[in-house]
Amino acid sequence: MENRRTFIQKSGLAAGLMIGGMGMSPESYARIAGANDRIRTAIMGCNRRYGTYVQGFKQCENVEIAYVCDVDKRRQDVAVAAVNKAHGYYPKAEKDIRKILEQKDVDAIFVSCPDHWHTPAACMALQAGKNVYLEKPLTHNPREGEILIEFQKKYPNLKVQSGNQQRSSFESQEIIQEIHKGAIGEVFQATAYYGNARDRVPNPQKVPVPEWLDWELFQGPAPRTDFLDIWADYNWHWYWNFGTAETGNNAMHELDIARWALQVGAPQEVTSYGFKNHWKDDGWVMYDTMDATLLYPGGKIIKWDCKCRNNYQTFKDAGGRGVIVYGSDGTVFLDRNGYALYDRGGKKIRSAQSKEKSSTTGLGGEGYLDLLHQRNFFASIRGTAQLTSPVEMGVTSTLLCHLINISYKEGNKPIAVDPVTGHLKDESLMKKHWGREYEKGWEPILS
């Protein structure tokens, strides 16, 4: 693996030097930089995010989908066919990611499966010598963020790209750089919001495990429980043993941008007001409406406004999701597709929109930012670019989601946080919420 990794990096650097000398565009650079080598990938999770890999890799030079992995046999078969249709070859299929990680010629793993699998899968991949593209939320609990960083430090030559794709937006990079230079004066607040029209979910029923599902592998690191019919698809999000609620599911994207704009890390206090306001008799066990405030030293605040089952557009000119940054001299709105800059009186000064669009609230969230983020990941493996969103960045933004959820679990009570370490100041809450129980033998342990 070390010899293979060195070869990929050296060939990528050679190509990068040649291209830089020729004065080529970033688009041309992205295509040609990989012409001297091939990065073999495996995709873990073949459902809603899968399509963005299959289509995106077509525009990433010399990248091969060598393996697809899913505990659902039906999805696995569809995934193999999709690769053949898009790329003209059949990848190997395997339901157990551990067997794929044993393959010496696999260079990178894309982790896109239920939340409880994210950190354990990433840690196993790093131990096996693989680079990791880790979708949000990076972790299922705060302790896993510390574990991920520990693993990354032990394997510094391997790349871990956080799946907060808006960090690769040219427009977001541009306007946030201007915010940092004082374009709207002294920034003091960012409001991150998300709205959707998620419908009633079924009331779960205990049923026999279907023949197409490996329930043991689905649970993986989670403590064992009976199979409920609601868990095989998207609705596992609304159960704490597998999911992290809408905050972990979607807020990580917007909270990350808010944190980036305000140049802050962990807060000093978090207060959540979360409630289940829709279909109170259905199988959804969490809040579906959330109003949270994160207070920072010096008075800066980040607010999280979530109404995922009521799609009224509170911010009518700003779509279903985005971030509004307030400063002493003006305001900036930004989302995945661009930004608008306003003066203090509310007059639009200027705006910019991406030529290629990305989905905002659609399931899977596919779009141009996925391609940019993927290209950056592959370029970093080849040694020709720095990661747009390294693991430390994603871990900090994911921590904000966990802190909001902890406040909710504690009855929407304020929780005090050490802004230096991100730890809860109340030791009893640390013991209760910081980590989780794992199925024996599945703990992500650094050896």
N, C-alpha and C positions, 0 to 999 in steps of 0.2 A: 504493500500500500504506500509506503514512504517513497519508493522508487517511482511508482506510478504518479503520485502527487507531485513530486519534483519535476517529472517530465512535463506534466500539464502546465505547471507554473512557468517553467523555462520556455516552453514553446509559446505560451501566451505572452510572456514578456518580450520575446523576440518579435512577435507579430506587432505588439503594441509600439515598440520602438520604431519599426518600419513605418507604421501608419502615421505616427506622430510626425515623423520626418516628411511625410508626403502631404501633411496638412489636410487630412481627410475629416469629414464630418463625423460627429458621434454616431449617427445611424450607420454609416459605412464602417466605422471602427467596430461597432458591436457585431457586425456580420463577419468581418474579415479576421478579427482578433482570434477567433476560435478555429480558423481554417487548418491549423497544423495539428490539431488534436481532437479528441472526442471525449465528452463528458457523459458517462453512463449513469442514468438516474433510476430511482425506484420511487413510485408514488404510493403512499400509504393512505388509503381512503379514496374510493372511486365514485363519490356521489356528487354533490353540488359544486364543489370547487374543482373537480377533476377536469371539466371542460376547458378551464383557463390554462391548464398545463398542456393539454393535448394541442390546443390551437396556438398557444404562445410559443411552445418549443419549435413550431414550424418556422418561426421568425428569429430563432436563436441558433446561430450556426454551429453545426457539429455537436448537437445534443441528442442523445438517444434515450428513449424510454425503454429501459431494459426489463423492468419488472413492474407489475401492478399488484397491489395488495389490498384485499378487502375480505372481511369476515362474512360478507354476504355474497354467496356464490353467483347470484343473479347479476349483481353489480359488477362483479369481477369479469364475467363473460361479456357484458356490455362494454366494459372498459377495454378489453383486449380487441374487440371488434372496432371500437372507436379509434384506437391507435392505428390499426391496419388501414382503416378508411382514410385517415388524415396523413399518415406517414408511409404507408406501403409495406409495413412489416408487422409481425406479431410479437408483442412482448411476452415474456414468461409470466405466468400467474401463480401467486402463492398467497394463502390466507394468513400465514404466520410471518410477521415482519422479522422475527428472530432468524429465520432461515435465509431470508434475503440478506440480512446483515452479515452472514457468514461468507457471502460471495466476494472474493477479493477484487473483482473488476467493477464493482459498483462504487461510484465516486460520491454520489449525493442522494439524500433522501428528502422527499417532500412529504411533510407530515400534515395531513388534512383529514382528521378523524375526530371522534368525540373528545371533548376537552380533557377528560381524566387521563387520556393516553398521551397528551402532548409532551409533557416533560419526561416521563419514563421512556418514551420512544426516542426523543432527542438524545437523552443520556446514553441509551444503548447504542445509538448510531455513532456518537462520538467515541465511545469505547471501542467500537468496531472500525474506527478510522474513516468515518464518512462525514462529509459536509452536510449541513442540515438547513433546509428552508422550513421554518416553523410557523404555521399559521396561528392567528390569534384565537383565544387568549393563550399566551405562551405557557401559562401554568394553571393548575386547578386550585391552588392555594398559595399564600405568600411564601411559605417555606420552600416550595419548589423553585421560586425565583432565585433564592440563594443557592440552591443545589445546581441549577443551570449555570450560574456564573462560576461556581466552583469547578464544574466540568469544563467549561470553556477555558478557564485558566490552566487546567491540566493539559488541555489539547489546544494550545494557542495557534497551531498551524492549520487547524480546521476552522471553517467558516460556519457561523450560525446567523442566518438572516431572519430577522423578526418579520412577521407577516402584517406589518402596518404599511401597506403599499403607498399611502399618500406621501410618505417621506420621499418617494421617487418622483413626485409631481414637480415639473419644472416651475409651474405657476406658484405652487405652495412654497417651494424653495426661494423663489424670487421675492414674494411679498413678505415672508417671515424674515428674510434678511433685511428688508427695508424697515419692518417693524422694529427689529433689533437696533437699527440705526436711528430710530426716532421718528419714523414717518407719521405716527399718530401720537407723538409725545410719549408720556410715561404711561405704560400699560398697567392696568390695575385689575381687569376682570376678563375672563373668557367664558362664554356660555356655549357648551357643547349640547347638541340636541339630536334627537332621533324620533321619527314618527312612522308608524306602519299600521296596517289593518289586519293584523293576525287574527284569525278566526277562532271559534270554539275548537277545543281539542277533545278527543274522545276521553271518556272515563276509562282508565286502564283496567284490563282484565287479566287475571292469571291464566295462561294458556300453555299448552305444550310448545316447546321450542320448535320452530319450523325447520324443516330438513335443510333448507338453503342457508341457515344461519349457524355459525359457530359461536354459541352464547358464551362459552368459556373464554374465547379470545376477545369477544366484544367487551367483556368485563375487564379482562387483563389485570391492571393494577388495582381495580376497585374491589372492595370486599364482596363476596359472593351473595347473591340474592336470587329470588325466583324471577323467571322471565315474565314480563308484562307486555301485552301486545302493542302498547304505545311506544316502546323503546327502540324498535328496529329502525325507525326513520327519524326525521328531524326533531320530533317532540321529546327526545331525551334531553334537549336543552333545558327543559323546565323542571328538571329533577336534580337535586343537589349531588347525588352520588356520581353523576356523569357530567352535568352542566354547571354553568356559572351565571345563569340568568341572562336577561337581555343586556345587563351591564357588561358581563364578560363577553357576551356574544357580539355586541356591536359598539358599546361605548369606548372600548379600547382604541378604536380608530380616532374618534373625535377627541377623547381625552388626551391622546398622544399629541394631536395638533395643538390643543389648548396649552398643554404643558410646554411644548416646543416654543410657542409664541411668547409665553410669559417667562420662559427660561427658569423653570422651577422643577423640583424633583418631588420628594415626599412632602405631604402637607403636615401641619401641626394639629389639625382637628378636622374631623369629617362628621357631617350630620346628614342622614338620609331620611327621606319621607317616602317610603315605598308601600304601595297597597295593590291588592288585586281588586280591580274595579269592574271587570267584565266577565260574564259567565262564571259567576262565583261557584257554581255547582259542577264545573267541568274538571278535567284531570290536571289542569295546570296548578302546580303547588306553590308558585312564587308570586311576587309582585308582577304586575304588567304596566304599572305607572310608577315613575320614580322622579323625585325632585331632590337632588343631593347638592350639598355645598362643601367644597374643600377649601379650608382656610390656610393660608401660607404666612410665614413670617414676613413682616413688613406690610401686611394688609391685603396682599393680592388674593383673589379668590377664583376658583373654577367652579362653575355650576354645570350640573348634568340634568337635562330635561328629557325624560323618556316617556313616550306615550305609544307603546308598540301595538296597542289594540284599538286605538282611536286615531285615525289618520287625518284629523283636522290639522291644516297647515298653519300652525301658530306663526311661523315665519314665512309669510305668503310668497315673498319674492325669492326665497332661498331654498326651495325644494324640501325633500323629506329628511335631510340630515345635513349637518355642517357645523361650523364654529363661527361665532361672532366675537371679535376681540375689541375691547373697549380701551381707549387711551385718553389722555388728558386733552388731546387736540383732534381726535377723530376716531373713526371706527373702521374695522376691516371685517368683511364677511369672506370666508373661504370654504370651499368644499373640494371634492375630488376632481372637479372639472374646471376650477378657476377661482377667481377672487374679484372683489369689488372694494375700492377704497373710498371712504366718505369723509368729508370734513366734519367739524364739531356741530355744524348746523344741520347735518344730514344730507348734504348735497353730494352726489356721486362725483368724485374727481376723475376716476378712471377705473377700468376693469380689464381683465384678461381672461380668455377662455381657451382651454385646450382644444386643439384641432381634432383630437381623437377622444371620444367620450368613454367614461367608465360608469358602470351601474352604481346607483346610490342605495336603493332599498330592495332591489330584486334579490331573490335567493341565489346564492353563489357569487353575486357581486362582481361579475366578470367585466373586464375593460382594459383600456390601454395601460393603466398604471400597473396591472399585473405583468404585462410584457416588460415594462421598464424595470420593475423590481426583479424579475427573473433574469433579465440581461445583466443587471448589476451583480446579482448573486454569482452567475457564471463567470463574469469578468473578475470578480474577487477570487474565485477558485483558481483562475488562471494567473492571478497575480498582477492584473492590469488595472485594477480599480480597488478602492476602499468600499467596504459595505456601506450602503445607504442607512441601514438600520441594524447595527450589531445588537447582540443579545442583551447587553446591559441597558440599552435604550428601551427595548421592548419589555424587559422585566419591570422597569420602573413604571411604565405606563400601565402594564397589567396590574401592578400593585394597587394603583388607584381604584381599579375595578373591585378588587378584593376588599379594600377598606370600606368602600361604599356598601358592599354586600354584608360585611361584618356589622356595620351600624344598623342595617336593616334587620339582621338576625337578632340583634340585641334590642329589638323593639323600637327601632328608629331613634335610638339614643345617640347623643354625641360621643365620639370616641377620641381620646387624646393620642397623638402619634409623635414619636421622636422624628423630627424632620431630617436628622442626620442619618439615622439607621433605617427609618421606615417602620420600626417596631412599634407595637402598641405599648403604651406606658403602663397599662394595667396588666400585671403579670397573669392574673386569672384569665383575662381575655386572650393573652398570648397562648396559654396552654389549651384553651378551648378552640381557638380559631386559626392559629398560625399554620398548622399542618393538617394532615389527614391520616386516617388508618388505611394501610395497604393490605391487599391480600398477601399472605406470607409467600416470600420468594420473589415478589414483584417490586420491592422497594428500590427506588433509584439511589444506589449507594456508590460513592466514589471509592474505588479500590486502588 
